[in-house]
Amino acid sequence: MSKPRLSFNTDDTFIGGTPDKFPVTQWSAIIALRSNEQSQRTRAFDAIVAAYWKPVYKYIRLKWNKANEDAKDLTQGFFTKALEKDFFQGYDPGRARFRTFLRTCLDGFVANENKAAQRLKRGGAAQILSLDFAGAEGELKYIEIPSPDSMDDYFEQEWLRSLFSLALAALREECEAKNESTHFQIFQRYDLDETGDKISYDQLAAEFKTSVTNVTNYLAYARREFRRLVLEKLREMTATDEEFQREARTVLGVDVK
């Protein structure tokens, strides 16, 4: 199964880019889960949920063959229990990636729910999450159902898709806040649009009523910021610098200094 499409044309414009020094936020949600400050723990948990809820939901739907409503309840139930029981504080980056650890916890949770024949009833458990389940369900309609023996890879790809989506949303917000929405629109049009033939810089310049030089500069800015934001999200989801470096090489093919 291939990674979510975010490939560019040349080495300089590939998502990984050249091995530059990217300014990366040092905050880690994994470490912050152990903080003595409630606000830090809450922020950390929210960050983990944002990155993982959709992969968790889809994984439950497909691997465990759960109906839509059951998968919603189990997703809510898993993160509720993880918060109550501090599931994630047991993570050891020396033994596995965090997403592998989380998926193992998830499998154990669903298996226990099945054994006990206790499905969380809608409205019967605390609904701590406000999630777009309808959107996630809609995405499932357009995929080729993975085989049972490839579900681990599927979870990995969905995690990558979630990571890129969060970075893309952050880039959009950043550009809007700086009154640079055109930068984002050109980036989206040129690098992310899958609706037709590849558009040229000249065509983009005409479409956005700007110069080819501006198109080049806007794309360079947006790509650089997107890489930075992806790395920030990766930093949030890792506990050590070694783990972060390993994930950056895996996801973007870069060494971060």
Buried (B, 14 or more C-beta within 10 A) or exposed (E): EEEEEBEBEEEEBBBBBEBBEBEBEEBBBBBBBBEEEEEBBBBBBEBBBBBBBBBBBBBBBBBBEBEBEBBBBBBBBBBBBBBEEEBBEEBEBEEBBBBBBBBEBBBEBBEEBEEEEEBBEEEEEEBEBEBEBEEBBEEBEEEEEBEEEEBEEBBBBBBBBBBBBBBBEBBBEBBEEEEBEBBBBBBBBBBEEEEEEEBEBEBBBEEBEBEBEBBBBBBBBBBEBBBBBBBBBBBBBBBEEEBBBBBBBEBBEBEBE
